[in-house]
Amino acid sequence: MSAKRKTASGTARRTRSTSARRRPASKRRWSANVTEHSDAMDLESRVFTRGSPQSIARSLKRSANRSKRRKGTPYQSAMSMLNFYINRAGRNLPASQKQRLQKAKAELRKEFGRA
């Protein structure tokens, strides 16, 4: 539902109704819902906040191998969860933590013999 409105310069501009601009709360928080209810895999608590890339990679590998809630291979699930966390954190992720998580990807490849 769009309406036309004249701007200061006199040209017509399309606007959306207020209800079309706002998304319901359930749509805005989909990543939290995915984290809690998906069949991806069960993770150890606060795994992505650990200090070293090696410990993050080892924890993800352990979780992927133990989990019964995954559809792909353990490697796919572990890498997918790491990428999911990096992508969803976006700009809010400090540069130092993002660098640590990127190094954890390389460590994860080594852990699974894919380096």
C-alpha atoms as an extended CHARMM CRD file, in Angstrom:
* protein
*
       115  EXT
         1         1  MET       CA              0.0000000000        0.0000000000        0.0000000000  PROA      1               0.0000000000
         2         2  SER       CA              1.7730000000        3.0550000000       -1.1620000000  PROA      2               0.0000000000
         3         3  ALA       CA              0.6570000000        6.6360000000       -1.3820000000  PROA      3               0.0000000000
         4         4  LYS       CA              2.0480000000        9.5100000000       -3.4080000000  PROA      4               0.0000000000
         5         5  ARG       CA              3.2530000000       12.6120000000       -1.6350000000  PROA      5               0.0000000000
         6         6  LYS       CA              4.6930000000       15.8190000000       -3.0740000000  PROA      6               0.0000000000
         7         7  THR       CA              8.1630000000       16.8180000000       -1.9270000000  PROA      7               0.0000000000
         8         8  ALA       CA              9.3950000000       20.3750000000       -1.4390000000  PROA      8               0.0000000000
         9         9  SER       CA             10.5430000000       20.4850000000       -5.0580000000  PROA      9               0.0000000000
        10        10  GLY       CA              7.0470000000       19.5750000000       -6.2300000000  PROA      10              0.0000000000
        11        11  THR       CA              7.8610000000       16.0830000000       -7.5390000000  PROA      11              0.0000000000
        12        12  ALA       CA              5.7530000000       13.1190000000       -6.5240000000  PROA      12              0.0000000000
        13        13  ARG       CA              7.3560000000       10.6120000000       -4.2050000000  PROA      13              0.0000000000
        14        14  ARG       CA              6.0490000000        7.2170000000       -3.1760000000  PROA      14              0.0000000000
        15        15  THR       CA              5.7830000000        6.4820000000        0.5100000000  PROA      15              0.0000000000
        16        16  ARG       CA              4.8880000000        3.3220000000        2.3170000000  PROA      16              0.0000000000
        17        17  SER       CA              2.2910000000        3.1080000000        4.9740000000  PROA      17              0.0000000000
        18        18  THR       CA              3.5680000000        2.7990000000        8.5440000000  PROA      18              0.0000000000
        19        19  SER       CA              2.5200000000       -0.8430000000        8.8330000000  PROA      19              0.0000000000
        20        20  ALA       CA              4.4840000000       -1.7690000000        5.6980000000  PROA      20              0.0000000000
        21        21  ARG       CA              7.6970000000       -0.2390000000        7.0870000000  PROA      21              0.0000000000
        22        22  ARG       CA              7.6820000000       -2.0490000000       10.3920000000  PROA      22              0.0000000000
        23        23  ARG       CA              8.3820000000       -5.7100000000       10.6750000000  PROA      23              0.0000000000
        24        24  PRO       CA              6.8010000000       -7.7200000000       13.4570000000  PROA      24              0.0000000000
        25        25  ALA       CA              9.0960000000       -8.5710000000       16.3700000000  PROA      25              0.0000000000
        26        26  SER       CA              9.1510000000      -12.2540000000       15.3820000000  PROA      26              0.0000000000
        27        27  LYS       CA             10.6960000000      -11.3970000000       12.0100000000  PROA      27              0.0000000000
        28        28  ARG       CA             13.3160000000       -9.0600000000       13.4770000000  PROA      28              0.0000000000
        29        29  ARG       CA             14.6770000000      -11.6050000000       15.9300000000  PROA      29              0.0000000000
        30        30  TRP       CA             14.8390000000      -14.6340000000       13.6490000000  PROA      30              0.0000000000
        31        31  SER       CA             18.5190000000      -15.3160000000       14.4120000000  PROA      31              0.0000000000
        32        32  ALA       CA             17.7770000000      -15.7950000000       18.1240000000  PROA      32              0.0000000000
        33        33  ASN       CA             15.0090000000      -18.2050000000       17.1780000000  PROA      33              0.0000000000
        34        34  VAL       CA             17.3390000000      -20.1130000000       14.8510000000  PROA      34              0.0000000000
        35        35  THR       CA             19.9890000000      -20.3550000000       17.5600000000  PROA      35              0.0000000000
        36        36  GLU       CA             17.5320000000      -21.7490000000       20.1140000000  PROA      36              0.0000000000
        37        37  HSD       CA             15.3290000000      -24.0230000000       18.0180000000  PROA      37              0.0000000000
        38        38  SER       CA             17.2240000000      -25.1010000000       14.9240000000  PROA      38              0.0000000000
        39        39  ASP       CA             18.4780000000      -28.5900000000       14.1890000000  PROA      39              0.0000000000
        40        40  ALA       CA             21.9620000000      -27.2690000000       13.5630000000  PROA      40              0.0000000000
        41        41  MET       CA             23.7540000000      -28.6560000000       16.6260000000  PROA      41              0.0000000000
        42        42  ASP       CA             24.1940000000      -28.2050000000       20.3600000000  PROA      42              0.0000000000
        43        43  LEU       CA             27.0590000000      -25.8880000000       21.2960000000  PROA      43              0.0000000000
        44        44  GLU       CA             29.0030000000      -25.4930000000       24.5030000000  PROA      44              0.0000000000
        45        45  SER       CA             28.2020000000      -22.3670000000       26.4690000000  PROA      45              0.0000000000
        46        46  ARG       CA             29.9190000000      -19.1370000000       25.3230000000  PROA      46              0.0000000000
        47        47  VAL       CA             32.0620000000      -20.9640000000       22.7790000000  PROA      47              0.0000000000
        48        48  PHE       CA             32.5530000000      -17.9270000000       20.5230000000  PROA      48              0.0000000000
        49        49  THR       CA             33.8720000000      -15.7370000000       23.3340000000  PROA      49              0.0000000000
        50        50  ARG       CA             36.8380000000      -17.9630000000       24.1570000000  PROA      50              0.0000000000
        51        51  GLY       CA             40.3220000000      -16.4980000000       24.0590000000  PROA      51              0.0000000000
        52        52  SER       CA             42.1080000000      -18.5890000000       21.4750000000  PROA      52              0.0000000000
        53        53  PRO       CA             41.0870000000      -19.6950000000       17.9740000000  PROA      53              0.0000000000
        54        54  GLN       CA             42.3510000000      -23.2020000000       18.7680000000  PROA      54              0.0000000000
        55        55  SER       CA             39.9830000000      -23.6250000000       21.7270000000  PROA      55              0.0000000000
        56        56  ILE       CA             37.0480000000      -22.3200000000       19.6640000000  PROA      56              0.0000000000
        57        57  ALA       CA             37.8360000000      -24.7920000000       16.8630000000  PROA      57              0.0000000000
        58        58  ARG       CA             38.2790000000      -27.7290000000       19.2640000000  PROA      58              0.0000000000
        59        59  SER       CA             34.9930000000      -26.9290000000       20.9900000000  PROA      59              0.0000000000
        60        60  LEU       CA             33.1210000000      -26.6850000000       17.6950000000  PROA      60              0.0000000000
        61        61  LYS       CA             34.5900000000      -29.9800000000       16.5340000000  PROA      61              0.0000000000
        62        62  ARG       CA             33.6520000000      -31.6640000000       19.7990000000  PROA      62              0.0000000000
        63        63  SER       CA             30.1030000000      -30.3060000000       19.6100000000  PROA      63              0.0000000000
        64        64  ALA       CA             29.7040000000      -31.2740000000       15.9570000000  PROA      64              0.0000000000
        65        65  ASN       CA             30.8840000000      -34.8370000000       16.5510000000  PROA      65              0.0000000000
        66        66  ARG       CA             28.6570000000      -35.3220000000       19.6140000000  PROA      66              0.0000000000
        67        67  SER       CA             25.5210000000      -33.6710000000       18.2880000000  PROA      67              0.0000000000
        68        68  LYS       CA             22.6010000000      -35.7050000000       17.0160000000  PROA      68              0.0000000000
        69        69  ARG       CA             20.8990000000      -32.4900000000       15.8820000000  PROA      69              0.0000000000
        70        70  ARG       CA             22.7070000000      -31.9010000000       12.6070000000  PROA      70              0.0000000000
        71        71  LYS       CA             21.8990000000      -32.6320000000        9.0090000000  PROA      71              0.0000000000
        72        72  GLY       CA             25.2820000000      -32.3870000000        7.2770000000  PROA      72              0.0000000000
        73        73  THR       CA             28.7220000000      -33.6790000000        8.1370000000  PROA      73              0.0000000000
        74        74  PRO       CA             30.3550000000      -32.5770000000       11.3930000000  PROA      74              0.0000000000
        75        75  TYR       CA             32.7030000000      -30.2840000000        9.4400000000  PROA      75              0.0000000000
        76        76  GLN       CA             29.8190000000      -28.6120000000        7.6020000000  PROA      76              0.0000000000
        77        77  SER       CA             27.8810000000      -28.0880000000       10.8100000000  PROA      77              0.0000000000
        78        78  ALA       CA             30.8240000000      -26.6380000000       12.7240000000  PROA      78              0.0000000000
        79        79  MET       CA             31.8350000000      -24.2570000000        9.9340000000  PROA      79              0.0000000000
        80        80  SER       CA             28.2110000000      -23.2790000000        9.3880000000  PROA      80              0.0000000000
        81        81  MET       CA             27.7390000000      -22.3260000000       13.0420000000  PROA      81              0.0000000000
        82        82  LEU       CA             30.9360000000      -20.2920000000       13.0350000000  PROA      82              0.0000000000
        83        83  ASN       CA             29.9140000000      -18.4260000000        9.8820000000  PROA      83              0.0000000000
        84        84  PHE       CA             26.4000000000      -17.9230000000       11.2400000000  PROA      84              0.0000000000
        85        85  TYR       CA             27.7740000000      -16.2770000000       14.3730000000  PROA      85              0.0000000000
        86        86  ILE       CA             30.1600000000      -14.0250000000       12.4270000000  PROA      86              0.0000000000
        87        87  ASN       CA             27.4760000000      -12.9630000000        9.9400000000  PROA      87              0.0000000000
        88        88  ARG       CA             24.7780000000      -12.2920000000       12.5220000000  PROA      88              0.0000000000
        89        89  ALA       CA             27.0810000000      -10.2540000000       14.7740000000  PROA      89              0.0000000000
        90        90  GLY       CA             27.8580000000       -7.9700000000       11.8450000000  PROA      90              0.0000000000
        91        91  ARG       CA             29.1160000000       -4.5130000000       12.7370000000  PROA      91              0.0000000000
        92        92  ASN       CA             28.6340000000       -5.1400000000       16.4430000000  PROA      92              0.0000000000
        93        93  LEU       CA             31.5260000000       -7.5920000000       16.4770000000  PROA      93              0.0000000000
        94        94  PRO       CA             34.7760000000       -5.9590000000       17.6470000000  PROA      94              0.0000000000
        95        95  ALA       CA             37.6390000000       -6.2050000000       15.1560000000  PROA      95              0.0000000000
        96        96  SER       CA             39.7920000000       -8.2340000000       17.5510000000  PROA      96              0.0000000000
        97        97  GLN       CA             37.0630000000      -10.8340000000       18.0750000000  PROA      97              0.0000000000
        98        98  LYS       CA             36.2840000000      -10.9960000000       14.3600000000  PROA      98              0.0000000000
        99        99  GLN       CA             39.9610000000      -11.6250000000       13.6370000000  PROA      99              0.0000000000
       100       100  ARG       CA             40.0200000000      -14.3740000000       16.2900000000  PROA      100             0.0000000000
       101       101  LEU       CA             36.9530000000      -16.0200000000       14.7370000000  PROA      101             0.0000000000
       102       102  GLN       CA             38.4720000000      -15.8330000000       11.2470000000  PROA      102             0.0000000000
       103       103  LYS       CA             41.5670000000      -17.5890000000       12.6060000000  PROA      103             0.0000000000
       104       104  ALA       CA             39.2540000000      -20.1510000000       14.2160000000  PROA      104             0.0000000000
       105       105  LYS       CA             38.0080000000      -21.0110000000       10.7170000000  PROA      105             0.0000000000
       106       106  ALA       CA             41.5500000000      -21.9120000000        9.6540000000  PROA      106             0.0000000000
       107       107  GLU       CA             42.0210000000      -23.9160000000       12.8600000000  PROA      107             0.0000000000
       108       108  LEU       CA             38.7460000000      -25.7240000000       12.2440000000  PROA      108             0.0000000000
       109       109  ARG       CA             39.9420000000      -26.7330000000        8.7750000000  PROA      109             0.0000000000
       110       110  LYS       CA             43.1310000000      -28.1130000000       10.3680000000  PROA      110             0.0000000000
       111       111  GLU       CA             41.1410000000      -29.9850000000       13.0390000000  PROA      111             0.0000000000
       112       112  PHE       CA             39.1300000000      -31.7410000000       10.3510000000  PROA      112             0.0000000000
       113       113  GLY       CA             42.1400000000      -32.3230000000        8.0830000000  PROA      113             0.0000000000
       114       114  ARG       CA             40.9700000000      -29.9590000000        5.3630000000  PROA      114             0.0000000000
       115       115  ALA       CA             43.8130000000      -27.4230000000        5.4240000000  PROA      115             0.0000000000
